[in-house]
Amino acid sequence: MTDKPKTTFVSLFKKSVITQSLLAILIVGTICVLALRDLTVPAEIYGLGTLILGFFFGSKVQNSINGR
């Protein structure tokens, strides 16, 4: 009998391209809508957007380096 590795919520969340993509689209979309309506983009949202995009694209680059 083989023991399968335990799947945790965190491991599923890290692998979820859909969740990462939707979060990135939501934040970047918010920034774009605010900018197009000529409203001030709060520094917190701008910082969150750059953080999310950096993580999103950084994980994609790391996965391509690792061959996944």
Order of alpha helices (4+ residues) and beta strands (2+ residues): alpha-alpha-alpha
